[in-house]
Amino acid sequence: MVFKIIALALMASFYICYFAKMISQKKQGIDTDQLGKGKVGFVKFIEVTLKTSTYLLPAIEVASIVFYTGSVNDVLRIIGLIILALGVVAFIVSVLQMKDNWRAGVQREEKTELVTTGIYCVSRNPAFLGFDLMYIGIMIAFFNWYLCVATCLVMVLFHLQIVNVEEDFLIEAFGDEYIKYRKKVCRYFGRKFWI
């Protein structure tokens, strides 16, 4: 029962941060949710599918936690909760450091700044990393095949979003500044010291 409470509390912290940031930006006239808006073709497909699946996955996760009756041993469950906690921390720090430049999806109309300091020194996509770590942690701690398939699908969609939408947009918006940054910092985690 303790593991379930910890997992649900960590998930709640994650989504409270997510929605509080969106509400805060909305009060400033910033439309944070740009997924699927003004997009066409494959990009629209990726973003709409990603948006839909990121609303469905938490329901599967909560059901997997609340109704869990499996036999994952306590060591794996603790490892999963540690990974989950790291994901929550990475996401919250990334959103705070991104300030009002943070968006879900890309928006070409509003000019934002390229953030390369803080957590962005070791990850070009720490918010995505936070999502992925949270999903992986829950999957390890409360494993079932439905959760596994849903988690893998959403992680693939996040990767497609980064590679096919976000990175192209950042090259277009920031040019050489982003290209130099990309050469120094890994997509998910790490710095390239050999450059």
FIGUNU-60083 format. One record per atom (N, C-alpha, C, CB): residue in three letters; atom name; x, y, z. Coordinates in steps of 0.02 Angstrom, whole numbers. Glycine has a CB too. Example, Ala and Ser with C-alpha at 12.3 -4.5 7.8 and 13.67 -1.06 7.14 Angstrom:
! residues 2
 type atom   east  north     up
  ALA    N    660   -284    390
  ALA   CA    615   -225    390
  ALA    C    660   -165    390
  ALA   CB    565   -224    452
  SER    N    642   -112    354
  SER   CA    684    -53    357
  SER    C    645      2    394
  SER   CB    704    -30    286
***
This chain:
! residues 195
 type atom   east  north     up
  MET    N     41    -60      0
  MET   CA      0      0      0
  MET    C     43     63      0
  MET   CB    -47      0     61
  VAL    N     99     61     36
  VAL   CA    143    119     40
  VAL    C    171    137    -29
  VAL   CB    201    106     89
  PHE    N    190     85    -68
  PHE   CA    216     98   -134
  PHE    C    164    132   -178
  PHE   CB    239     32   -166
  LYS    N    102    111   -172
  LYS   CA     48    140   -211
  LYS    C     38    214   -194
  LYS   CB    -18    102   -200
  ILE    N     39    230   -130
  ILE   CA     30    299   -107
  ILE    C     87    343   -132
  ILE   CB     25    302    -30
  ILE    N    149    318   -126
  ILE   CA    207    356   -150
  ILE    C    201    369   -224
  ILE   CB    273    319   -133
  ALA    N    185    317   -263
  ALA   CA    180    325   -336
  ALA    C    125    376   -354
  ALA   CB    165    258   -368
  LEU    N     67    371   -323
  LEU   CA     13    417   -338
  LEU    C     30    488   -318
  LEU   CB    -51    395   -302
  ALA    N     66    496   -261
  ALA   CA     86    563   -239
  ALA    C    136    594   -288
  ALA   CB    116    560   -168
  LEU    N    183    553   -312
  LEU   CA    232    578   -360
  LEU    C    198    597   -426
  LEU   CB    287    526   -373
  MET    N    152    554   -449
  MET   CA    115    571   -510
  MET    C     75    636   -500
  MET   CB     67    514   -529
  ALA    N     44    643   -442
  ALA   CA      5    704   -429
  ALA    C     50    766   -431
  ALA   CB    -30    699   -360
  SER    N    110    761   -403
  SER   CA    158    816   -404
  SER    C    175    836   -476
  SER   CB    222    798   -365
  PHE    N    187    786   -516
  PHE   CA    204    796   -587
  PHE    C    148    834   -622
  PHE   CB    217    729   -622
  TYR    N     87    809   -616
  TYR   CA     31    839   -654
  TYR    C      8    905   -623
  TYR   CB    -27    790   -657
  ILE    N     17    914   -559
  ILE   CA      2    979   -529
  ILE    C     49   1032   -559
  ILE   CB     10    977   -451
  CYS    N    114   1015   -564
  CYS   CA    162   1061   -596
  CYS    C    141   1075   -668
  CYS   CB    233   1031   -594
  TYR    N    125   1022   -705
  TYR   CA    107   1029   -776
  TYR    C     48   1076   -785
  TYR   CB     91    960   -806
  PHE    N     -6   1063   -749
  PHE   CA    -67   1103   -759
  PHE    C    -62   1171   -726
  PHE   CB   -127   1066   -731
  ALA    N    -26   1177   -670
  ALA   CA    -15   1243   -639
  ALA    C     23   1289   -687
  ALA   CB     23   1236   -572
  LYS    N     73   1261   -721
  LYS   CA    111   1301   -770
  LYS    C     66   1323   -827
  LYS   CB    172   1261   -797
  MET    N     24   1278   -852
  MET   CA    -21   1296   -906
  MET    C    -70   1351   -885
  MET   CB    -59   1234   -931
  ILE    N    -97   1345   -825
  ILE   CA   -144   1395   -799
  ILE    C   -109   1462   -790
  ILE   CB   -175   1372   -733
  SER    N    -49   1460   -762
  SER   CA    -10   1521   -751
  SER    C      3   1556   -818
  SER   CB     56   1505   -716
  GLN    N     23   1518   -868
  GLN   CA     37   1548   -933
  GLN    C    -28   1573   -966
  GLN   CB     72   1498   -979
  LYS    N    -82   1537   -957
  LYS   CA   -146   1559   -986
  LYS    C   -166   1627   -958
  LYS   CB   -201   1507   -972
  LYS    N   -154   1638   -893
  LYS   CA   -169   1703   -862
  LYS    C   -128   1760   -893
  LYS   CB   -157   1700   -787
  GLN    N    -71   1742   -922
  GLN   CA    -27   1792   -955
  GLN    C    -42   1797  -1030
  GLN   CB     46   1774   -944
  GLY    N    -92   1760  -1052
  GLY   CA   -110   1761  -1123
  GLY    C    -69   1714  -1166
  GLY   CB   -104   1830  -1149
  ILE    N    -34   1667  -1134
  ILE   CA      8   1618  -1170
  ILE    C    -31   1553  -1177
  ILE   CB     76   1607  -1134
  ASP    N    -39   1530  -1238
  ASP   CA    -71   1466  -1250
  ASP    C    -18   1411  -1250
  ASP   CB   -112   1466  -1317
  THR    N    -11   1377  -1194
  THR   CA     42   1328  -1186
  THR    C     33   1267  -1231
  THR   CB     46   1306  -1114
  ASP    N    -28   1243  -1236
  ASP   CA    -42   1181  -1274
  ASP    C    -46   1196  -1349
  ASP   CB   -107   1148  -1249
  GLN    N      8   1180  -1384
  GLN   CA     11   1191  -1456
  GLN    C      8   1126  -1496
  GLN   CB     75   1229  -1473
  LEU    N     -3   1071  -1462
  LEU   CA     -3   1006  -1496
  LEU    C    -60   1002  -1547
  LEU   CB     -8    949  -1445
  GLY    N    -42    992  -1609
  GLY   CA    -90    983  -1663
  GLY    C   -118   1047  -1692
  GLY   CB   -145    942  -1639
  LYS    N   -107   1103  -1660
  LYS   CA   -136   1167  -1683
  LYS    C    -96   1195  -1742
  LYS   CB   -138   1218  -1626
  GLY    N   -131   1207  -1797
  GLY   CA    -99   1236  -1856
  GLY    C    -51   1190  -1892
  GLY   CB    -64   1298  -1837
  LYS    N    -53   1127  -1877
  LYS   CA     -7   1079  -1908
  LYS    C    -45   1039  -1962
  LYS   CB     23   1031  -1854
  VAL    N     -7   1009  -2007
  VAL   CA    -36    968  -2060
  VAL    C      6    905  -2069
  VAL   CB    -40   1008  -2126
  GLY    N    -23    856  -2103
  GLY   CA     13    796  -2122
  GLY    C     39    755  -2064
  GLY   CB     70    814  -2166
  PHE    N    100    728  -2074
  PHE   CA    131    684  -2025
  PHE    C    142    718  -1958
  PHE   CB    197    658  -2051
  VAL    N    160    782  -1959
  VAL   CA    171    820  -1897
  VAL    C    106    823  -1857
  VAL   CB    197    892  -1912
  LYS    N     51    838  -1890
  LYS   CA    -14    841  -1856
  LYS    C    -32    772  -1828
  LYS   CB    -69    865  -1904
  PHE    N    -20    720  -1867
  PHE   CA    -34    651  -1844
  PHE    C      5    636  -1780
  PHE   CB    -17    600  -1899
  ILE    N     71    651  -1781
  ILE   CA    113    638  -1722
  ILE    C     85    676  -1662
  ILE   CB    186    659  -1735
  GLU    N     73    741  -1670
  GLU   CA     53    782  -1613
  GLU    C    -16    764  -1586
  GLU   CB     53    855  -1633
  VAL    N    -64    750  -1630
  VAL   CA   -131    731  -1607
  VAL    C   -130    663  -1573
  VAL   CB   -182    731  -1666
  THR    N    -93    616  -1602
  THR   CA    -86    550  -1572
  THR    C    -50    554  -1504
  THR   CB    -48    502  -1619
  LEU    N      2    595  -1501
  LEU   CA     39    605  -1439
  LEU    C     -7    635  -1386
  LEU   CB    100    650  -1450
  LYS    N    -43    686  -1404
  LYS   CA    -88    720  -1356
  LYS    C   -140    671  -1329
  LYS   CB   -123    780  -1389
  THR    N   -171    633  -1374
  THR   CA   -222    585  -1353
  THR    C   -192    532  -1307
  THR   CB   -254    551  -1414
  SER    N   -135    505  -1326
  SER   CA   -105    452  -1286
  SER    C    -78    476  -1219
  SER   CB    -48    419  -1325
  THR    N    -56    540  -1215
  THR   CA    -32    565  -1151
  THR    C    -90    581  -1103
  THR   CB     10    628  -1161
  TYR    N   -151    584  -1129
  TYR   CA   -209    589  -1085
  TYR    C   -234    520  -1065
  TYR   CB   -265    628  -1119
  LEU    N   -225    470  -1108
  LEU   CA   -248    402  -1092
  LEU    C   -199    365  -1046
  LEU   CB   -258    363  -1155
  LEU    N   -133    375  -1057
  LEU   CA    -84    338  -1018
  LEU    C    -90    350   -942
  LEU   CB    -15    357  -1040
  PRO    N   -100    411   -918
  PRO   CA   -107    419   -846
  PRO    C   -166    379   -817
  PRO   CB   -116    493   -829
  ALA    N   -220    372   -855
  ALA   CA   -276    331   -832
  ALA    C   -255    258   -825
  ALA   CB   -337    337   -880
  ILE    N   -217    234   -873
  ILE   CA   -191    165   -870
  ILE    C   -143    158   -812
  ILE   CB   -157    145   -936
  GLU    N   -101    210   -802
  GLU   CA    -52    208   -746
  GLU    C    -88    207   -679
  GLU   CB     -5    268   -750
  VAL    N   -137    251   -670
  VAL   CA   -173    253   -606
  VAL    C   -208    186   -594
  VAL   CB   -224    311   -606
  ALA    N   -241    159   -645
  ALA   CA   -275     94   -637
  ALA    C   -224     40   -620
  ALA   CB   -314     75   -701
  SER    N   -165     42   -652
  SER   CA   -113     -7   -639
  SER    C    -88     -2   -567
  SER   CB    -55      2   -688
  ILE    N    -83     58   -542
  ILE   CA    -60     68   -473
  ILE    C   -114     47   -423
  ILE   CB    -40    142   -461
  VAL    N   -173     74   -431
  VAL   CA   -228     62   -383
  VAL    C   -248    -12   -380
  VAL   CB   -288    104   -401
  PHE    N   -253    -44   -438
  PHE   CA   -278   -113   -440
  PHE    C   -222   -164   -446
  PHE   CB   -325   -121   -498
  TYR    N   -160   -143   -432
  TYR   CA   -103   -188   -440
  TYR    C   -107   -247   -392
  TYR   CB    -38   -150   -428
  THR    N   -100   -307   -420
  THR   CA   -100   -368   -380
  THR    C    -42   -413   -401
  THR   CB   -167   -405   -386
  GLY    N      4   -387   -440
  GLY   CA     60   -427   -466
  GLY    C    110   -445   -412
  GLY   CB     94   -389   -521
  SER    N    166   -471   -436
  SER   CA    216   -496   -389
  SER    C    285   -466   -401
  SER   CB    221   -572   -394
  VAL    N    288   -403   -422
  VAL   CA    353   -370   -428
  VAL    C    383   -366   -359
  VAL   CB    346   -298   -461
  ASN    N    447   -387   -352
  ASN   CA    476   -387   -285
  ASN    C    490   -315   -262
  ASN   CB    541   -428   -283
  ASP    N    500   -307   -198
  ASP   CA    508   -240   -168
  ASP    C    568   -202   -195
  ASP   CB    512   -246    -93
  VAL    N    622   -237   -211
  VAL   CA    682   -204   -237
  VAL    C    665   -171   -304
  VAL   CB    741   -254   -245
  LEU    N    632   -208   -349
  LEU   CA    613   -179   -413
  LEU    C    563   -122   -404
  LEU   CB    582   -233   -459
  ARG    N    518   -130   -358
  ARG   CA    469    -77   -345
  ARG    C    504    -14   -321
  ARG   CB    417   -101   -293
  ILE    N    553    -21   -276
  ILE   CA    591     37   -251
  ILE    C    630     70   -308
  ILE   CB    639     17   -194
  ILE    N    662     28   -351
  ILE   CA    698     55   -408
  ILE    C    651     94   -453
  ILE   CB    732     -2   -448
  GLY    N    592     66   -466
  GLY   CA    542    100   -507
  GLY    C    521    167   -477
  GLY   CB    481     57   -516
  LEU    N    511    168   -411
  LEU   CA    491    231   -378
  LEU    C    547    283   -379
  LEU   CB    470    217   -306
  ILE    N    609    261   -374
  ILE   CA    666    308   -379
  ILE    C    669    338   -449
  ILE   CB    733    271   -362
  ILE    N    660    296   -500
  ILE   CA    660    321   -570
  ILE    C    602    369   -580
  ILE   CB    655    262   -620
  LEU    N    543    351   -553
  LEU   CA    485    395   -557
  LEU    C    499    462   -524
  LEU   CB    424    362   -522
  ALA    N    529    461   -464
  ALA   CA    545    524   -429
  ALA    C    595    566   -469
  ALA   CB    574    508   -359
  LEU    N    645    534   -498
  LEU   CA    693    571   -540
  LEU    C    659    604   -599
  LEU   CB    749    524   -565
  GLY    N    610    569   -628
  GLY   CA    572    598   -684
  GLY    C    533    659   -663
  GLY   CB    526    546   -713
  VAL    N    502    655   -605
  VAL   CA    462    711   -579
  VAL    C    508    771   -567
  VAL   CB    426    692   -513
  VAL    N    565    759   -536
  VAL   CA    612    813   -522
  VAL    C    638    844   -587
  VAL   CB    672    787   -479
  ALA    N    657    802   -635
  ALA   CA    682    827   -699
  ALA    C    630    870   -734
  ALA   CB    704    769   -745
  PHE    N    567    847   -733
  PHE   CA    514    885   -766
  PHE    C    503    952   -731
  PHE   CB    450    845   -767
  ILE    N    496    952   -665
  ILE   CA    482   1014   -628
  ILE    C    539   1064   -638
  ILE   CB    472    999   -553
  VAL    N    601   1040   -632
  VAL   CA    658   1085   -642
  VAL    C    659   1113   -713
  VAL   CB    725   1049   -627
  SER    N    645   1071   -762
  SER   CA    646   1095   -832
  SER    C    592   1147   -844
  SER   CB    636   1036   -880
  VAL    N    533   1137   -817
  VAL   CA    479   1186   -826
  VAL    C    496   1252   -792
  VAL   CB    412   1158   -799
  LEU    N    523   1248   -731
  LEU   CA    542   1309   -695
  LEU    C    597   1347   -731
  LEU   CB    564   1292   -624
  GLN    N    647   1311   -757
  GLN   CA    702   1345   -791
  GLN    C    684   1370   -861
  GLN   CB    761   1298   -795
  MET    N    635   1339   -892
  MET   CA    612   1361   -957
  MET    C    572   1426   -951
  MET   CB    570   1307   -991
  LYS    N    544   1438   -892
  LYS   CA    503   1497   -879
  LYS    C    446   1501   -929
  LYS   CB    546   1562   -882
  ASP    N    434   1559   -958
  ASP   CA    377   1567  -1003
  ASP    C    392   1546  -1075
  ASP   CB    353   1638  -1003
  ASN    N    450   1516  -1086
  ASN   CA    467   1489  -1152
  ASN    C    439   1418  -1161
  ASN   CB    543   1489  -1161
  TRP    N    414   1389  -1107
  TRP   CA    390   1319  -1109
  TRP    C    324   1314  -1147
  TRP   CB    381   1292  -1038
  ARG    N    321   1264  -1192
  ARG   CA    260   1249  -1229
  ARG    C    253   1173  -1236
  ARG   CB    260   1283  -1299
  ALA    N    192   1150  -1243
  ALA   CA    179   1080  -1263
  ALA    C    167   1082  -1338
  ALA   CB    118   1048  -1223
  GLY    N    217   1064  -1377
  GLY   CA    213   1072  -1449
  GLY    C    248   1137  -1469
  GLY   CB    140   1072  -1474
  VAL    N    254   1148  -1534
  VAL   CA    288   1208  -1558
  VAL    C    238   1259  -1583
  VAL   CB    338   1190  -1612
  GLN    N    257   1321  -1574
  GLN   CA    216   1376  -1599
  GLN    C    262   1424  -1637
  GLN   CB    179   1413  -1540
  ARG    N    248   1432  -1700
  ARG   CA    292   1473  -1742
  ARG    C    278   1548  -1735
  ARG   CB    284   1453  -1815
  GLU    N    218   1566  -1713
  GLU   CA    199   1637  -1711
  GLU    C    232   1676  -1655
  GLU   CB    124   1642  -1705
  GLU    N    238   1645  -1596
  GLU   CA    267   1681  -1538
  GLU    C    342   1668  -1534
  GLU   CB    233   1658  -1473
  LYS    N    379   1720  -1524
  LYS   CA    452   1714  -1517
  LYS    C    468   1695  -1445
  LYS   CB    487   1781  -1536
  THR    N    508   1642  -1438
  THR   CA    532   1620  -1372
  THR    C    608   1621  -1373
  THR   CB    504   1550  -1354
  GLU    N    637   1610  -1315
  GLU   CA    709   1608  -1310
  GLU    C    733   1536  -1307
  GLU   CB    734   1647  -1248
  LEU    N    793   1523  -1331
  LEU   CA    825   1458  -1326
  LEU    C    858   1454  -1257
  LEU   CB    876   1446  -1383
  VAL    N    835   1408  -1216
  VAL   CA    862   1399  -1148
  VAL    C    916   1346  -1151
  VAL   CB    806   1381  -1097
  THR    N    977   1363  -1129
  THR   CA   1033   1316  -1133
  THR    C   1070   1311  -1066
  THR   CB   1081   1337  -1187
  THR    N   1043   1341  -1014
  THR   CA   1076   1340   -948
  THR    C   1039   1294   -900
  THR   CB   1081   1411   -919
  GLY    N   1067   1285   -841
  GLY   CA   1035   1243   -790
  GLY    C   1032   1171   -814
  GLY   CB    966   1269   -774
  ILE    N    974   1140   -805
  ILE   CA    965   1070   -825
  ILE    C    973   1062   -900
  ILE   CB    895   1045   -804
  TYR    N    964   1116   -938
  TYR   CA    971   1114  -1011
  TYR    C   1045   1108  -1032
  TYR   CB    940   1175  -1042
  CYS    N   1091   1112   -984
  CYS   CA   1162   1100   -998
  CYS    C   1177   1026  -1006
  CYS   CB   1206   1130   -943
  VAL    N   1133    983   -979
  VAL   CA   1144    911   -982
  VAL    C   1090    873  -1019
  VAL   CB   1151    883   -912
  SER    N   1038    909  -1041
  SER   CA    985    877  -1080
  SER    C    952    931  -1123
  SER   CB    933    843  -1034
  ARG    N    946    916  -1188
  ARG   CA    910    963  -1232
  ARG    C    835    957  -1221
  ARG   CB    928    950  -1306
  ASN    N    813    902  -1193
  ASN   CA    741    888  -1185
  ASN    C    726    861  -1115
  ASN   CB    717    839  -1238
  PRO    N    742    899  -1062
  PRO   CA    731    872   -995
  PRO    C    658    861   -977
  PRO   CB    762    918   -945
  ALA    N    612    899  -1006
  ALA   CA    541    887   -992
  ALA    C    520    819  -1021
  ALA   CB    496    944  -1021
  PHE    N    541    805  -1083
  PHE   CA    526    740  -1113
  PHE    C    560    684  -1073
  PHE   CB    550    738  -1187
  LEU    N    622    697  -1052
  LEU   CA    658    648  -1011
  LEU    C    619    635   -947
  LEU   CB    729    673   -994
  GLY    N    592    689   -917
  GLY   CA    552    681   -856
  GLY    C    491    638   -867
  GLY   CB    531    749   -830
  PHE    N    455    651   -922
  PHE   CA    398    608   -940
  PHE    C    420    535   -946
  PHE   CB    365    632  -1006
  ASP    N    472    524   -985
  ASP   CA    495    455   -997
  ASP    C    515    420   -933
  ASP   CB    553    455  -1047
  LEU    N    553    454   -890
  LEU   CA    574    423   -827
  LEU    C    514    408   -783
  LEU   CB    623    469   -790
  MET    N    466    453   -781
  MET   CA    406    440   -741
  MET    C    370    378   -768
  MET   CB    358    501   -743
  TYR    N    361    375   -834
  TYR   CA    327    317   -864
  TYR    C    364    252   -851
  TYR   CB    318    328   -939
  ILE    N    430    253   -860
  ILE   CA    471    193   -849
  ILE    C    467    171   -776
  ILE   CB    544    205   -870
  GLY    N    473    219   -731
  GLY   CA    470    203   -659
  GLY    C    405    169   -640
  GLY   CB    480    265   -618
  ILE    N    350    196   -664
  ILE   CA    284    166   -648
  ILE    C    279     97   -679
  ILE   CB    227    211   -674
  MET    N    304     90   -740
  MET   CA    301     25   -774
  MET    C    341    -28   -735
  MET   CB    326     31   -846
  ILE    N    400     -9   -711
  ILE   CA    441    -57   -673
  ILE    C    407    -75   -606
  ILE   CB    511    -27   -660
  ALA    N    381    -25   -572
  ALA   CA    353    -36   -505
  ALA    C    286    -72   -506
  ALA   CB    345     30   -469
  PHE    N    247    -63   -559
  PHE   CA    179    -91   -562
  PHE    C    167   -126   -629
  PHE   CB    126    -36   -550
  PHE    N    214   -168   -648
  PHE   CA    214   -197   -715
  PHE    C    151   -237   -731
  PHE   CB    274   -240   -723
  ASN    N    124   -223   -791
  ASN   CA     76   -267   -824
  ASN    C     84   -253   -899
  ASN   CB      1   -254   -800
  TRP    N     60   -298   -941
  TRP   CA     72   -292  -1012
  TRP    C     35   -234  -1045
  TRP   CB     53   -356  -1046
  TYR    N    -24   -217  -1020
  TYR   CA    -60   -159  -1047
  TYR    C    -20    -96  -1036
  TYR   CB   -130   -153  -1015
  LEU    N      5    -90   -974
  LEU   CA     45    -31   -957
  LEU    C    110    -30   -998
  LEU   CB     62    -31   -882
  CYS    N    140    -87  -1007
  CYS   CA    203    -91  -1045
  CYS    C    192    -68  -1117
  CYS   CB    230   -163  -1044
  VAL    N    141    -94  -1150
  VAL   CA    128    -75  -1220
  VAL    C    111      0  -1225
  VAL   CB     69   -118  -1248
  ALA    N     68     24  -1180
  ALA   CA     48     95  -1182
  ALA    C    109    140  -1169
  ALA   CB     -7    109  -1130
  THR    N    151    121  -1121
  THR   CA    210    160  -1105
  THR    C    258    163  -1165
  THR   CB    246    131  -1044
  CYS    N    271    106  -1196
  CYS   CA    316    104  -1253
  CYS    C    289    146  -1311
  CYS   CB    327     32  -1277
  LEU    N    224    142  -1323
  LEU   CA    193    182  -1377
  LEU    C    202    257  -1364
  LEU   CB    118    165  -1382
  VAL    N    188    279  -1304
  VAL   CA    194    351  -1289
  VAL    C    267    373  -1293
  VAL   CB    166    366  -1219
  MET    N    314    332  -1270
  MET   CA    384    351  -1274
  MET    C    407    356  -1347
  MET   CB    427    300  -1237
  VAL    N    384    312  -1390
  VAL   CA    400    317  -1461
  VAL    C    371    381  -1490
  VAL   CB    373    255  -1499
  LEU    N    309    398  -1472
  LEU   CA    278    459  -1496
  LEU    C    316    521  -1472
  LEU   CB    205    463  -1473
  PHE    N    339    522  -1410
  PHE   CA    379    578  -1386
  PHE    C    443    584  -1427
  PHE   CB    397    568  -1311
  HIS    N    474    528  -1441
  HIS   CA    536    530  -1481
  HIS    C    522    557  -1551
  HIS   CB    567    459  -1485
  LEU    N    467    534  -1582
  LEU   CA    449    559  -1648
  LEU    C    435    634  -1646
  LEU   CB    388    521  -1675
  GLN    N    403    657  -1593
  GLN   CA    389    728  -1584
  GLN    C    455    768  -1582
  GLN   CB    349    741  -1519
  ILE    N    503    743  -1544
  ILE   CA    567    778  -1539
  ILE    C    603    779  -1606
  ILE   CB    611    744  -1486
  VAL    N    610    720  -1637
  VAL   CA    650    713  -1698
  VAL    C    617    744  -1759
  VAL   CB    663    640  -1711
  ASN    N    551    738  -1765
  ASN   CA    516    761  -1826
  ASN    C    484    829  -1820
  ASN   CB    464    711  -1845
  VAL    N    477    856  -1759
  VAL   CA    443    920  -1751
  VAL    C    487    970  -1714
  VAL   CB    377    911  -1714
  GLU    N    504    954  -1653
  GLU   CA    540   1001  -1609
  GLU    C    608   1022  -1638
  GLU   CB    550    971  -1541
  GLU    N    649    973  -1657
  GLU   CA    716    989  -1680
  GLU    C    715   1030  -1745
  GLU   CB    757    926  -1690
  ASP    N    670   1012  -1791
  ASP   CA    665   1051  -1853
  ASP    C    644   1123  -1837
  ASP   CB    613   1019  -1900
  PHE    N    597   1131  -1792
  PHE   CA    574   1198  -1773
  PHE    C    632   1238  -1741
  PHE   CB    515   1193  -1724
  LEU    N    670   1206  -1697
  LEU   CA    724   1242  -1662
  LEU    C    779   1263  -1711
  LEU   CB    753   1198  -1607
  ILE    N    793   1221  -1760
  ILE   CA    843   1240  -1811
  ILE    C    817   1301  -1850
  ILE   CB    858   1181  -1860
  GLU    N    753   1298  -1868
  GLU   CA    723   1354  -1906
  GLU    C    721   1418  -1864
  GLU   CB    652   1335  -1928
  ALA    N    703   1412  -1800
  ALA   CA    694   1471  -1757
  ALA    C    760   1500  -1733
  ALA   CB    652   1453  -1698
  PHE    N    810   1457  -1718
  PHE   CA    871   1481  -1686
  PHE    C    934   1470  -1727
  PHE   CB    878   1449  -1619
  GLY    N    929   1434  -1782
  GLY   CA    985   1425  -1828
  GLY    C   1049   1400  -1796
  GLY   CB   1000   1490  -1861
  ASP    N   1104   1436  -1808
  ASP   CA   1170   1415  -1784
  ASP    C   1174   1409  -1709
  ASP   CB   1223   1464  -1808
  GLU    N   1137   1451  -1673
  GLU   CA   1138   1448  -1600
  GLU    C   1115   1378  -1577
  GLU   CB   1093   1503  -1569
  TYR    N   1061   1353  -1606
  TYR   CA   1036   1287  -1587
  TYR    C   1083   1232  -1613
  TYR   CB    965   1276  -1615
  ILE    N   1109   1239  -1673
  ILE   CA   1154   1188  -1700
  ILE    C   1216   1180  -1656
  ILE   CB   1175   1206  -1773
  LYS    N   1245   1235  -1633
  LYS   CA   1303   1232  -1588
  LYS    C   1283   1200  -1521
  LYS   CB   1331   1303  -1575
  TYR    N   1226   1218  -1495
  TYR   CA   1201   1188  -1433
  TYR    C   1191   1113  -1442
  TYR   CB   1134   1222  -1411
  ARG    N   1162   1093  -1497
  ARG   CA   1148   1022  -1511
  ARG    C   1213    982  -1516
  ARG   CB   1109   1015  -1577
  LYS    N   1266   1014  -1538
  LYS   CA   1330    979  -1543
  LYS    C   1361    967  -1474
  LYS   CB   1379   1018  -1586
  LYS    N   1342   1007  -1424
  LYS   CA   1371   1002  -1357
  LYS    C   1330    960  -1309
  LYS   CB   1380   1070  -1328
  VAL    N   1264    960  -1317
  VAL   CA   1220    928  -1268
  VAL    C   1179    873  -1301
  VAL   CB   1172    980  -1235
  CYS    N   1176    815  -1269
  CYS   CA   1140    758  -1296
  CYS    C   1064    770  -1295
  CYS   CB   1157    694  -1257
  ARG    N   1029    734  -1338
  ARG   CA    957    742  -1344
  ARG    C    921    728  -1278
  ARG   CB    930    694  -1399
  TYR    N    941    675  -1243
  TYR   CA    906    657  -1181
  TYR    C    948    670  -1119
  TYR   CB    886    585  -1183
  PHE    N   1010    647  -1119
  PHE   CA   1051    658  -1059
  PHE    C   1124    653  -1076
  PHE   CB   1033    609  -1004
  GLY    N   1163    702  -1054
  GLY   CA   1235    701  -1061
  GLY    C   1263    758  -1103
  GLY   CB   1256    636  -1091
  ARG    N   1326    771  -1092
  ARG   CA   1361    822  -1132
  ARG    C   1411    787  -1176
  ARG   CB   1396    875  -1086
  LYS    N   1425    817  -1232
  LYS   CA   1474    790  -1280
  LYS    C   1540    827  -1268
  LYS   CB   1449    798  -1354
  PHE    N   1583    798  -1227
  PHE   CA   1645    832  -1209
  PHE    C   1698    825  -1263
  PHE   CB   1670    804  -1143
  TRP    N   1687    781  -1310
  TRP   CA   1736    770  -1363
  TRP    C   1729    821  -1419
  TRP   CB   1730    700  -1390
  ILE    N   1681    865  -1416
  ILE   CA   1670    916  -1469
  ILE    C   1711    977  -1452
  ILE   CB   1595    935  -1475
***
